Amino acid sequence: MRTTLPIDPATATIYAEGWQSWTPTRWYSAAESPERPVDDNHRRMGYGVNAVGDSGFAGLGLLAVRPDPGEPLHTFSTTRPDDVPTIRANVHGDAITVESVDLVEQQRIAVQDDTAALATWASRFAERNRLPRPRAAPTVWCSWYQFFTEVRESDIDRNLAAIDECELAVDVVQIDDGYQSEIGDWLVPSGRFPDLAATIKRIRAAGRRAGIWLAPFLVGERATLARDHPDWLLPGADPGRNWGQRLHVLDVAHPAVVDYWRRVFEHFMALGIDYFKLDFLYAGALTGERRGEAIARYRGGVGLIRDIVGADAYLAGSGAPTLASAGLVDAMRVSPDTAPYAEAPSGDASSPGLGNAIRNGAARQWQNHVLWTNDPDCLLARPEVAERARWASHLTAVDGLRSVSDDIEGLDDWGLSTTRSYLAGSSPP
């Protein structure tokens, strides 16, 4: 497919959908250049190895052009979530050329508001593929942005008590990264969680649902699983480095991996967990030396998780191939991680930072309540968070999955009032 459109180079705008949750995604002017990764590791983790070119724009499954503000929106897109082509565009003078080596559908949408126009495209996509209607999202307290990988059972217990004492409208208490010994060794507790089952029992006894974090496709090189079962790893697939180690990808076509996943998720379900935050899902769509369609492998893997945990469990995806996840998850992270700081220290647009999270979250608002419930990431309202009022205003405006991630005892009056209002679905004070 190759199409050239006349544009007004002074007013034309281009929307390029990113490969996954963290990939820079926004509307660009025709004169701008898209963000590029600062190094190879950011490219692998945040952009997709086939998505970044040396010039021009790249949309994964969707690229849209408005030649000037008064014209219809021209969309170039996939028609199915199991087929996510790379669509490239280059501006040359008063024209833009859009091309893809794959079959791409073209539409003209006569809606002037950009978010509403893309929501129209999303509604057609959802109807064509018979996607389930997004269901009501729970409210969540998450351990990550306060305790990170050092979270302890006592941190969960203290905040569980504080949630009750402050009468916060929290449905789910979700334990994030740090309960497990290594990435991939999900059933081996860290020293900070000697009795995860008892912790889950206390959460449920307090009248809350219990949630857990996993990166199901990943295995760290320090993990016992990587040492004992190297044949379970997908040869040639490189998801990058994190947690101070090289990462590997589980081969979900391996019968033993299917059995392992079943043991892991059935174990957590038996503990009473019914909310799963599935992170770093991009790894499931990487190619390796073994032949097989990457998107089909990814969708089959997440579909397997859904089959194991059942229709009633809530799945929140993150670091996930966006359009390839349609119909698989209940909530989708639509941005890089937020952070207590405004700008990412790495300088990369896919890295954690409040500014990066706001950019993507605002640009992807058209997906909300159509493809899934958008997860714009957690409210951080403690005093040391940079620009916390700006962050709270953004989260209220985009109105997706409402989650918070502070040590409740450390909130000042503004932070507690804002947290209470946000969880209750109100505007910040």
N, C-alpha and C positions, 0 to 999 in steps of 0.2 A: 504494500500500500504506500502510495506517495501522492500527497495533495499539497498544492500551493494556494494560499489565500492572500488576497490583497489586504493590507492593514494600514492604519495610520500609525506610524512608528512612534509618534508622540503620545498616543493615548491607548494603544493596544495593550491588552493584558493576557498573561498566560498562567494557567493553573497546572502544576505538575504534581500528581499524586506520588508520594514517596513509597518506597518498597515496603517498609515496615513502620511500626509505631514511632520509632525514634528518628526516622529519616526526615531531613528538612522538607517541609511541605508548606507551600503558601502560594499566593498570587504574586506574580512578578510583572513588572513593566517590561515592554519589549526591549528596552535599553539595558536591563539588568542582566547579571550572570548568576546562575544558581550557586548555592554554597557547594564547596568541595571538601572532602575529608582532609584533615591535616596530616594523616599518616595512614599506613596500610592497615593497622589494627582497627582504627575507626572506620575505614572503608569496609572491612570484612564484617564488623559488628553492626554498623549503623546505616550502611548504604546499599549493600548488595554488590557482589563483585562484578555483575554484568550491568549494573544500573548507572554507572558513572562514566560519562564520556569526557573527552578533553574540552569540548565546547558544546554550547547549546543546552537545551532542556531535555530532561528525560522523565516521562511519566510512566509509572508501573501500573498498567491496566487502565489508566485514565489520564488523558491530557486534554485540556480545554483551552480554547482561544476565543477571546472577544476582540474582534478586529478594531472596533472603536466602541465607546460607551453606548451608542444608540443601536447597535446591531445585535442580532441574536447570538447566543453562545454556541460555538461549534465544539462539540465533544467528539473525541476519538477514543474508543474504549474497547475493552473486552465485553463479551456478552455473557460470560460464565465465570464463576469463582475458581474453577479448576483450570482456567487458561488466562494467565496474566502476562501479556506481552509487554515488552519494552517499547514505548512509543517516543520517538525523538522529534524535536523541533528545532529549527535554526532560522533566525531572523536574518534577512539580507535586504537592506534598504526598506522599501515599502511593501514587502511581502514576507510571509513565513511559510516554510516548507515543513510539513509533518509527514513522517514516514515510519514504517515498521516492516520488519521482514515477515511478520505474522499477520493473519487476518484480523482486521480491526473494523469495528462498526463506526459509522459517522452519523451524528444527529445534529440538528439545529433546534435549539431550545429558545423560544421567544419569551423569555422571562428576564427582566432587566436586573433584578437583584441577583448578585452572583451566588450567594448562599442558597437562595430559593431555586435558582436554576440548576445547581448541582444536586439539590435535594430532589428535584424533578427527575433528573437522571437516575438517582439512587432508587427512587420509588419504582421506576420502570424496571431497573435491574432486579430489585427485590421481587416484584410481581412475576417477572419472566422466569426467575429461578425458584419461585415458590419458597422464598425464605420465611422462616417463622417470624411473627411479629415480636419485637423486643418486649420482654416482660418487665414488670416492676422491679427496680433494683433495690437491694437492701442498703442500709447505711452501715459504714464500716469504720472501726478503729484498727489501724495497722501499726505494727511495731517498728517498721523500717526506718523512717526518717528521724527518729529520736535515738534508737539504740543500734541500728545497723546490724552488722554481723555479731555484735557482742551482746545481743539480747539474752536475758535470763528468765527463768521461770518466775522469779520474784518481781521482775518488771511487769510481766503479764498480770500477776496477782494484784500488784499495787494499782495498776490502771483499771483493772476490772472493778476494784473497790471504788476508785475515784469516779468512774463512769456512773456507778450506782449513786454515790454520794451527791454528785453534781446533777443527777437526773438527766443525763445526756441520752438523746434518742439514737442509740447505737444498736443495730440489729446483730452485727457480726463482729466478733473479736478475732482478728486475723494475725497469726504468728508468721512473721516473714523470715527471710534468710538468717540462719544462725542456730536453729534448733538441731540441724543435722551435722554430722561430723565432717562431711565433705560433699562437694557438688557431685551428685550421682548416688551417693550412699544415703539415700533418703530414710532408710529404716534403721540407721545407726545413729543414736542420739549423740549430740555434743555433750561435753561435760557440764554445760550450762543448763541442759534439759535432761536430767537423769530420769524423770518420770513424766514424759509428754502426755501419756494417757490420763494421769491424774490432773494435769493442767487443763486438758480438754474437758474433763468431767466437771471441774470447777466453773469453767466458762458456761457450760450448759446448765449447771445447777443455778447459776445466776440469771437464767432466763435468756441468755444470748446464744446465738448460733456460733459455731467455731469454724474458723478458716485457716488455711495453711498455704504457704508459698512453695512452689516447686519450679525448677527449670527442667522439664521432663526429658528433653532431647539431649541435654548436656551431661558430660562426664568430665570432671577435672582429672588431670594426670596424677594427682596425689590420691585419688579415690581408690579404695580397695577393689571396686568393680573394674576399674581400668586395668589394674594389675592382674586380677584373677580371670578376667574375661576379655582379653584383647580382641577376640573374634566377634564380640558384640558391637565393635566400633566400626563406623563407616569409613573405609579407607579413602584417603584423599580429600575428605571433607574438613575444612579448616574454619571453625567459627571464631578464631582469634584467641586472645589471652585476656584473662580476668582473674580476680582473686589471687594474683601473683603466680599464676600457673597457666600452662597451655591447656586448652580445652579440646575435647573430642565430641563427636556426635554419635549417639546411639543409632544403630541400624534397625529401624522398626520393621524391616522385612525379615529379620532374624526371629525365628519362633521363640527362642529363649528370651529375647527382649520383650516380646509380647507377654510371655509368662511373668517376667519381672515386673513390668508395668502393672499387670493385673494384681500381683501380690502387693505392690506399693499402694495403689489406689484403694484396693479392698481393705487393706490394713487401716488406712486413714478413715475410710467410711465406717469401719467397725468401731473406731474410736468416737464416732459421732460428728465427724467433719463433713460438711456439705457445701462449703464454699472453697473453691480452689483458684488461687491466683497462679496462672501458668505463665512463666516468664521466659525470656530469651527464646521464644518460639521460632525465630528466624532460622535457628540451627536446623530445624526439621525440614527446611526447604533448600538446604545446600546440596549441591551435587558432589559426588565422590567418584571413585574409580569404578564402582559397580553401576551398571546401567539401570536406568529407571527414571521416570518422569518425576522431577523434584516436587512439583506442586501436588501431584497425585500422592506421593509419599507423605508429604506434610498433611494433606487433608485426611489421608487414611489414618495417620497417627493421632491427630486430634479427634477424629471420629471414633477411634478406638477408646480414647479416654472418656468420651461422652457415653459410649456404650457401657463402659465399666461402672461409671459413677451414677448413671441413670439420668432421666430427663429432669428430675426435681433438683439436682445439684446445680449450683451456680458456678459458671466458668467465666473468669475474667482473664482475657488474654493481654499480654504485654510483650514488647519487642517482637511483635507478630506481623507476618506478611498481611497487609491490610485487606485488600480485596479478596485474597485467597482464603481469608478466614470467615468470609460471609457465610452465615448459616451454621457455624461451628461453635461460636462463643456467645455468651449473653452480654458481656461488656468487653469493650476494646480500648486499651490505652491508645490515645491518639496523639501522643507527644513523647518527647524524651522525658526522663525523670525531672521533676522539680528539684529544688535544693534549698538549703538555708541561705544561699548566696544568689545574687541576681544574674551573673554571667558565668558561663562555664570557664573554669581556669584553663582548660585545654585549648580554648578558642575554637573548638569544633562545634558545629551547629547541631550535631546529634548527641552531644554530651549533656549530662545533667546541669540544669540551670533554670532559674525562674523565667528568664527571657526566652529561652528556647522552648520551654513548655507552653508559654503563652502564645507564641507564634503558631505552633502546630495546632494547639487546641482551638484557637479561633478559626484557623483556616479549614479545619475538618468538622466544623459544627454541622455542616450539611449531612453528615453521616448519622448524627444523633437521632435516636428513636426511629430510624428507618432501617439501617443495616444491623444495628445493635444499640445498646446504651453506651454513649461515649464515656470513657474514663479519662477525665482531664488531669488526674493524679490528686494526691492528698492535700488537704488544707494543712498549712503549717502556720500556726498563729502565735507561737511563743515569741518573747521580746527580742531574741537575738536573730530572728529571721529577717533578712534584708527585704524591704519593700513588702512587708506582710499585708498591708492594707490593699496594695495593688493586686497581689495574688488572690486575696479573698474576693475582691470585686470581679476579677476574671472568672473565678470558679462559679460564682453566683450567676454571672451572665451566661455562661455556656450550659449550666444546668444539666449535668450528667450524673454518673455514679458519684455519690457524696461519701467521701472518706476523709478521715483525719488521722494525723500521725504525730502527735505531740505527747510528751509525758504530761498527763493532765494536771498533776500536782505542780508542774513548773509554769503553768499559764498565769499571766497577770489578769487583771479585770477585763481588759479589752480582749485578750486572747480567749478567755473562757466565754465571754458574752458572744464573741464572733463564732466560736466553735458551736455553742448551743444553737445559735440562730441558723447556722449553715446546715447542721444536721436536721433541724426542724423544717428546712426548706424555705427559710426566710432570708431576706437581704441582710448583709452585715450591718451592724449598728454604725 
